[in-house]
Amino acid sequence: MKRSLMVAAALAAFVVPAAAPLTALAQDAPSREAREEAREQRREARAERRAERPATQPRAERPAPPARRETPAPQPRAERPDRPAVRQERREDRQERREDRREDRQERRAERPSRPAAPEIRQDRREDRRENRQERREERRENRQERREDRPNRPENREERRENRQERREDRRENRQDRREDRQERRQDRREYREFRQRFNSDRWRQDWSRRHGRDWWRNDRRWRGYRGLRVGFYFAPGYGYYNVPRNYWHQRWSVGEYLPSIFWRYRLDDWRTYGLGYPPEGTRWVLVDNHIYLIDQYDGYIIDVIYDAWRW
């Protein structure tokens, strides 16, 4: 039973849509036939009218067409005045206005106060300029006098001037004497430096130290505990650790007679006995720069002696 119902429902679903156009055509068929019949009747009526009308009827006897609606005739325009007359009136008005403006100007000029003549004005200006010049001159004189008063008192007589000259000469002599003494002290220092070089030789120290301790003597030293290899832009000083070095000083060496930059003076080597170095003269110190040891003057950084590659990385 259920199967038959399902089959009937499926057939109805297909048949009903297919039959819809046929029903529409069946409904439209009567309306079409009625239209055709109405058209035939109209044609027959037209043919009967033509047959009843006589063929020889003149055109005049035919019924006249209905009359058209008459349009009102155009009214004449109002007459315009002639253009030359209008132009003439406008010119007269302009002339009158110009005359009025001229009269107004003349009245204003009459009301203004009278001006002085040109020569009188020039004379007044010249007098004003002279007065201004005179005032400026007086101001300059006063300023000069004030500046003179503000200056230190100058000796007014010759004896005071001579005394001042004599004092300046004595000061010059004293300065010369001081410079001579400084030169002598520097020479004495240089002599001490020569004596130090005679009793200490950096090349011999390197040979003796390497023979007694070996090249890798520093690897087991406690002062090198923080060393972790070379670092770009940094030096390592035993007992101090790594420190930053400016780029312009990186991998740079200084020789005897030059001046060591002040940024390296702080890394002093005070235990010079442990390294077997010579006793530094008074006013000098040993400093560490990378793996070099410099002996410098502690006042100006003058390099007295240098040991290159004291230990090899």
C-alpha positions as CSV (number, residue, x, y, z in Angstrom):
1,M,0.0,0.0,0.0
2,K,2.7,2.4,0.9
3,R,4.6,1.6,-2.2
4,S,1.6,2.4,-4.4
5,L,1.1,5.7,-2.7
6,M,4.7,6.7,-3.2
7,V,4.5,5.8,-6.9
8,A,1.3,7.8,-7.3
9,A,2.8,10.8,-5.6
10,A,5.9,10.6,-7.8
11,L,3.8,10.4,-11.0
12,A,1.6,13.3,-9.9
13,A,4.8,15.4,-9.2
14,F,5.8,14.9,-12.8
15,V,2.5,15.0,-14.6
16,V,1.0,18.1,-13.0
17,P,3.8,20.5,-14.1
18,A,3.7,19.0,-17.6
19,A,0.0,19.5,-18.0
20,A,0.0,23.1,-16.8
21,P,1.1,24.6,-20.3
22,L,-1.6,22.5,-22.0
23,T,-4.3,23.9,-19.7
24,A,-3.1,27.5,-20.3
25,L,-3.3,26.9,-24.1
26,A,-6.8,25.5,-23.8
27,Q,-7.9,28.6,-21.8
28,D,-6.3,31.0,-24.3
29,A,-8.0,29.3,-27.3
30,P,-11.5,30.8,-26.8
31,S,-10.1,34.2,-26.3
32,R,-8.2,34.0,-29.6
33,E,-11.2,32.9,-31.6
34,A,-13.2,35.8,-30.2
35,R,-10.5,38.3,-31.2
36,E,-10.5,36.9,-34.8
37,E,-14.3,37.2,-35.0
38,A,-14.2,40.8,-33.9
39,R,-11.6,41.6,-36.5
40,E,-13.7,40.1,-39.3
41,Q,-16.7,42.1,-38.2
42,R,-14.7,45.3,-38.3
43,R,-13.5,44.6,-41.8
44,E,-17.0,43.8,-43.1
45,A,-18.3,47.1,-41.6
46,R,-15.6,49.1,-43.3
47,A,-16.3,47.4,-46.7
48,E,-20.1,48.2,-46.4
49,R,-19.3,51.9,-45.7
50,R,-17.1,52.1,-48.8
51,A,-19.8,50.5,-50.9
52,E,-22.5,52.9,-49.8
53,R,-20.3,56.0,-50.6
54,P,-20.7,57.2,-54.3
55,A,-17.5,56.9,-56.3
56,T,-18.1,60.2,-58.3
57,Q,-18.7,62.4,-55.3
58,P,-16.6,65.6,-55.8
59,R,-14.0,66.7,-53.3
60,A,-16.0,69.9,-52.4
61,E,-19.1,68.0,-51.4
62,R,-17.2,65.9,-49.0
63,P,-17.7,66.9,-45.3
64,A,-15.3,69.6,-44.4
65,P,-12.9,68.8,-41.6
66,P,-13.5,70.5,-38.3
67,A,-12.2,74.1,-38.1
68,R,-8.9,74.7,-36.4
69,R,-8.5,76.8,-33.3
70,E,-7.5,80.3,-34.3
71,T,-4.5,81.7,-32.6
72,P,-4.6,85.3,-31.4
73,A,-2.8,87.9,-33.6
74,P,0.5,89.2,-32.1
75,Q,0.1,92.6,-30.5
76,P,2.5,95.4,-31.6
77,R,5.4,96.2,-29.3
78,A,5.8,99.5,-27.6
79,E,7.9,101.9,-29.5
80,R,11.5,102.2,-28.2
81,P,13.2,105.5,-28.0
82,D,15.9,106.2,-30.4
83,R,19.4,105.1,-29.3
84,P,21.2,108.3,-30.2
85,A,18.9,110.3,-27.9
86,V,19.6,107.8,-25.0
87,R,23.4,108.1,-25.6
88,Q,23.2,111.9,-25.5
89,E,21.4,111.8,-22.2
90,R,23.9,109.5,-20.7
91,R,26.8,111.7,-21.8
92,E,25.1,114.8,-20.3
93,D,24.7,112.9,-17.0
94,R,28.4,111.9,-17.0
95,Q,29.5,115.5,-17.6
96,E,27.3,116.7,-14.7
97,R,28.9,114.1,-12.4
98,R,32.4,115.1,-13.4
99,E,31.6,118.8,-12.8
100,D,30.2,117.9,-9.4
101,R,33.4,116.0,-8.5
102,R,35.6,118.8,-9.6
103,E,33.7,121.3,-7.5
104,D,34.0,119.0,-4.5
105,R,37.8,118.7,-5.0
106,Q,38.2,122.4,-5.2
107,E,36.2,122.9,-2.0
108,R,38.4,120.3,-0.2
109,R,41.6,122.0,-1.4
110,A,40.3,125.4,-0.2
111,E,39.6,123.9,3.3
112,R,43.2,122.4,3.6
113,P,45.7,124.5,5.5
114,S,48.2,126.3,3.3
115,R,51.6,124.6,2.9
116,P,54.8,126.4,3.3
117,A,56.9,127.0,0.2
118,A,59.5,124.5,-0.9
119,P,62.6,126.6,0.0
120,E,61.3,127.1,3.6
121,I,60.8,123.3,4.0
122,R,64.3,122.6,2.7
123,Q,65.8,125.1,5.1
124,D,64.0,123.6,8.1
125,R,65.3,120.1,7.1
126,R,68.9,121.4,6.9
127,E,68.6,122.9,10.3
128,D,67.3,119.7,11.7
129,R,70.2,117.7,10.2
130,R,72.7,120.1,11.7
131,E,71.1,119.8,15.1
132,N,71.2,116.0,14.9
133,R,74.8,116.0,13.8
134,Q,75.8,118.3,16.7
135,E,73.9,116.0,19.2
136,R,75.7,112.9,17.8
137,R,79.1,114.6,18.2
138,E,78.4,115.5,21.8
139,E,77.3,112.0,22.6
140,R,80.5,110.6,21.0
141,R,82.6,112.9,23.1
142,E,80.7,111.9,26.3
143,N,81.2,108.2,25.5
144,R,84.9,108.7,24.9
145,Q,85.3,110.5,28.1
146,E,83.4,107.7,29.9
147,R,85.6,105.0,28.4
148,R,88.7,106.9,29.4
149,E,87.5,107.2,32.9
150,D,86.7,103.4,33.0
151,R,90.2,102.5,31.8
152,P,92.8,101.8,34.5
153,N,94.8,104.8,35.6
154,R,97.8,105.4,33.4
155,P,100.9,106.9,34.8
156,E,101.0,110.5,34.1
157,N,104.7,111.2,34.5
158,R,107.7,109.6,32.9
159,E,109.1,108.1,36.1
160,E,106.2,105.8,36.6
161,R,106.4,104.7,33.0
162,R,110.1,103.8,33.4
163,E,109.3,101.8,36.5
164,N,106.6,99.9,34.7
165,R,109.0,99.1,31.9
166,Q,111.7,98.0,34.3
167,E,109.2,95.6,36.0
168,R,108.2,94.1,32.7
169,R,111.8,93.5,31.8
170,E,112.4,91.8,35.2
171,D,109.4,89.6,34.6
172,R,110.8,88.5,31.2
173,R,114.1,87.7,32.7
174,E,112.5,85.6,35.4
175,N,110.4,83.7,32.8
176,R,113.6,83.0,30.8
177,Q,115.3,81.7,34.0
178,D,112.4,79.5,34.8
179,R,112.4,78.0,31.3
180,R,116.2,77.3,31.6
181,E,115.7,75.6,34.9
182,D,112.9,73.5,33.4
183,R,115.2,72.5,30.5
184,Q,117.9,71.5,32.9
185,E,115.5,69.4,34.9
186,R,114.3,67.7,31.8
187,R,117.9,67.0,30.8
188,Q,118.6,65.6,34.2
189,D,115.5,63.3,33.8
190,R,116.8,62.2,30.4
191,R,120.1,61.4,32.0
192,E,118.3,59.2,34.5
193,Y,116.5,57.6,31.7
194,R,119.8,56.8,30.0
195,E,121.1,55.3,33.1
196,F,118.0,53.1,33.3
197,R,118.5,51.9,29.8
198,Q,122.1,51.0,30.5
199,R,121.1,48.8,33.5
200,F,118.0,47.3,31.9
201,N,117.6,45.8,28.5
202,S,114.1,44.7,27.3
203,D,115.4,42.2,24.7
204,R,117.6,40.5,27.3
205,W,114.7,40.4,29.8
206,R,112.4,38.6,27.3
207,Q,115.0,36.0,26.6
208,D,115.8,35.3,30.2
209,W,112.2,35.3,31.3
210,S,111.1,32.9,28.5
211,R,114.0,30.6,29.2
212,R,113.2,30.4,32.9
213,H,109.4,30.4,32.8
214,G,108.4,29.3,29.3
215,R,106.2,30.9,26.7
216,D,102.9,29.9,28.4
217,W,103.9,31.0,31.9
218,W,101.0,33.3,32.2
219,R,98.2,30.7,31.7
220,N,98.6,29.3,35.2
221,D,99.0,32.8,36.8
222,R,96.1,34.0,39.1
223,R,96.1,37.4,37.5
224,W,94.9,35.9,34.2
225,R,91.9,34.1,35.6
226,G,89.3,36.3,33.9
227,Y,90.9,36.0,30.4
228,R,88.6,34.3,27.9
229,G,90.4,35.0,24.6
230,L,90.7,38.1,22.4
231,R,87.7,40.4,22.1
232,V,87.2,43.0,19.4
233,G,87.5,46.5,20.8
234,F,88.8,45.4,24.2
235,Y,92.2,44.9,25.8
236,F,93.0,42.6,28.8
237,A,95.2,43.9,31.6
238,P,96.4,41.3,34.2
239,G,94.7,42.2,37.5
240,Y,92.2,44.6,35.9
241,G,90.3,42.5,33.3
242,Y,88.9,43.6,30.0
243,Y,88.6,47.4,29.3
244,N,87.2,49.2,26.3
245,V,89.6,50.8,23.8
246,P,88.7,53.6,21.3
247,R,88.8,52.6,17.7
248,N,91.6,54.9,16.7
249,Y,93.9,53.2,19.3
250,W,93.0,49.6,18.4
251,H,96.1,47.5,17.5
252,Q,98.4,50.5,17.7
253,R,101.9,50.5,19.0
254,W,104.0,53.3,20.5
255,S,107.8,53.4,20.5
256,V,110.4,55.1,22.7
257,G,110.3,58.9,22.5
258,E,106.6,59.1,21.8
259,Y,103.8,59.9,24.3
260,L,101.4,57.3,25.5
261,P,97.7,58.4,25.6
262,S,96.4,59.2,29.0
263,I,93.6,56.6,28.9
264,F,96.3,53.8,29.5
265,W,98.1,55.4,32.4
266,R,95.7,54.0,35.0
267,Y,96.7,50.3,34.3
268,R,99.8,50.3,36.4
269,L,102.2,47.4,37.0
270,D,103.2,47.9,40.6
271,D,104.6,44.3,41.2
272,W,107.5,44.9,38.8
273,R,109.7,42.7,41.0
274,T,107.6,39.7,40.3
275,Y,108.2,40.1,36.5
276,G,111.9,40.8,37.0
277,L,111.7,44.3,35.6
278,G,114.1,47.1,36.4
279,Y,113.4,49.6,39.2
280,P,111.5,52.6,37.6
281,P,113.2,56.0,38.2
282,E,111.5,58.6,40.3
283,G,108.5,60.1,38.6
284,T,108.0,57.1,36.2
285,R,105.8,54.0,36.2
286,W,105.3,50.7,34.4
287,V,101.9,50.4,32.6
288,L,100.1,47.5,30.8
289,V,98.7,48.0,27.3
290,D,97.4,44.8,25.6
291,N,100.4,42.4,25.8
292,H,103.0,45.2,25.9
293,I,104.7,46.8,29.0
294,Y,105.6,50.5,28.8
295,L,107.8,52.6,31.1
296,I,106.4,56.2,31.0
297,D,106.8,59.5,32.7
298,Q,103.8,59.8,35.0
299,Y,103.5,63.6,34.3
300,D,103.3,63.7,30.5
301,G,103.3,60.0,29.3
302,Y,106.7,60.2,27.7
303,I,107.7,56.6,26.8
304,I,111.1,55.8,28.3
305,D,111.3,52.1,27.5
306,V,108.9,49.4,26.1
307,I,108.7,45.6,26.0
308,Y,106.6,44.3,23.1
309,D,104.8,40.9,23.3
310,A,105.7,40.3,26.9
311,W,103.3,37.3,26.7
312,R,101.9,35.6,23.6
313,W,98.2,35.1,23.3
